[in-house]
Amino acid sequence: SITVDGTVFHCHYRLGHQQLTMEEAFAQSCNVYFIQLASQIGADALLEMAKTLGLNDTIDLAQTISSPAAVMPNRSDLSSASALANLSFGQGKLLISPLHIARITAVIASNGTLPEVSAVLGTVDENGNWISSIDRGGETVISSQSVQALRQMMKLAVSNGTGTAASADIGVSAGKTGTAETGQVNSNRAVIHSWFTGYYPADDPQYVITILVEDKGSNDASAAQVFGSIVNSLDCEEINKQK
């Protein structure tokens, strides 16, 4: 655990991981590591990167269908060290849609490019000519060096971390688990959401999948398990070559 401004923040593994590299901390979802890292990076850098990754954007999927921008703490909120600590592992005032998480994951899967997102692939005119509804291009928002580092971390999270349930039967998947405390209580039980986001195949990404299991109970399948079930049902050309 770590104490910040009088608030004690625990890792989910209460016995402690001892010393961890960044790769290991990512794979094991160690809150304490990222609280310390955020205190070194600072609030301004975190908020700027959130903006760069499109969290301030409304995503228009189709006419009348959109996903609102994420709710982020403002700079004044993050003058509190404990608020910054909460943000460092996705808690506090942060509210974000699965679509935004999928878009961020796609940045890693697409070598650093922030993609356009649409529910409509395209249309045809009266003559049957194909008209693409969106430009699949996008702006490069993180470096190739960062992409490669994150890809390695996401592979490790599945192979030897909290996301092993997301493993594929054939080939390799990559991703990251998440847990969201809602602050709500249902029948004296805290309401907690389970997350997993990732891509597949890890070395030639063709699919980005983000799973949110709301109010995860002890008998519910974890988000990582749902991800694993989905990737094992996919028809990937690269994976089929290995069969």
Secondary structure as UniProt FT lines:
FT   STRAND          2..4
FT   TURN            5..6
FT   STRAND          7..9
FT   TURN            14..15
FT   HELIX           22..28
FT   HELIX           31..41
FT   HELIX           43..52
FT   TURN            53..56
FT   STRAND          59..62
FT   TURN            63..64
FT   STRAND          65..67
FT   TURN            75..76
FT   HELIX           77..79
FT   HELIX           81..88
FT   TURN            89..90
FT   TURN            92..93
FT   HELIX           98..109
FT   TURN            110..112
FT   STRAND          113..115
FT   STRAND          122..124
FT   TURN            126..127
FT   STRAND          130..132
FT   STRAND          138..140
FT   HELIX           144..160
FT   TURN            162..163
FT   HELIX           164..166
FT   STRAND          174..186
FT   TURN            187..188
FT   STRAND          189..200
FT   TURN            202..203
FT   STRAND          207..213
FT   TURN            214..215
FT   TURN            218..219
FT   HELIX           223..231
FT   TURN            232..233
FT   HELIX           237..240
FT   TURN            241..242
//
